[in-house]
Amino acid sequence: MGDPDRLGEPRLPGRELAVLETAALLAGSGWAAGLNLYLATLMLGIAGRLGWGDVPQVLTRTDVMIVAGVLFAIEFAVDKIPFLDNVWDAIHTFVRPIGAGALGAVVAGDASSIGAAAGAIVAGLLALDAHGAKATTRVVANTSPEPFSNIGLSLVEDAGVALLVALALANPTLALIVVGVLVVAAAALTMWLFRLARRNWRKVRRWFAGV
């Protein structure tokens, strides 16, 4: 996972360091998958191929990377089209947490079946947290009169996914701290945006009723 001294990581015994790295990869990839499952999977595969971290071998398989790449390309386009992105997000309310759970099981699977199950649950919940913030942000962006940009939001999200996966591989301690902050911020943002979206939708319905 990189040189701990060079990346500012404290020196830990081998077992403790391995646990830290696994936890960071699990948390980072899980939350990132809630924004873009396919990019997170592709990033892990690329990192594994290039030797940037201890990535499960199954994620570096050519067929897995091709499927992830094709689906990422589709989402890259769909995610930037107003209202179509809402449909995509609605479908992925189930896909992202389940996919993140699969990633979590793979990342934690070397420990035991219990570890794999725990990894799947944690990653799935983290993905649901991120997905909730993403989906509600898009609903508000598509119903608000303010000049939100779907393209800008999508690009920021993709950049965030790439950076979070890279951080999980490069500096596990910092990655865990960042994920903790993101979880709290995303939960608060989701609740606030959900209320805002409901108000905006009421305005839209009243406007159509008056036409």
Secondary structure, DSSP 8 states (H G I E B T S, - for coil): ---TTTTT-----HHHHHHHHHHHHHHHHHHHHHHHHHHHHHHHHHHHHHTSS---GGGG-HHHHHHHHHHHHHHHHHTTSTTHHHHHHHHHHHHHHHHHHHHHHHHHTTT-HHHHHHHHHHHHHHHHHHHHHHHHHHHHHHH-SS---HHHHHHHHHHHHHHHHHHHHH-HHHHHHHHHHHHHHHHHHHHHHHHHHHHHHHHHHHHHHH-
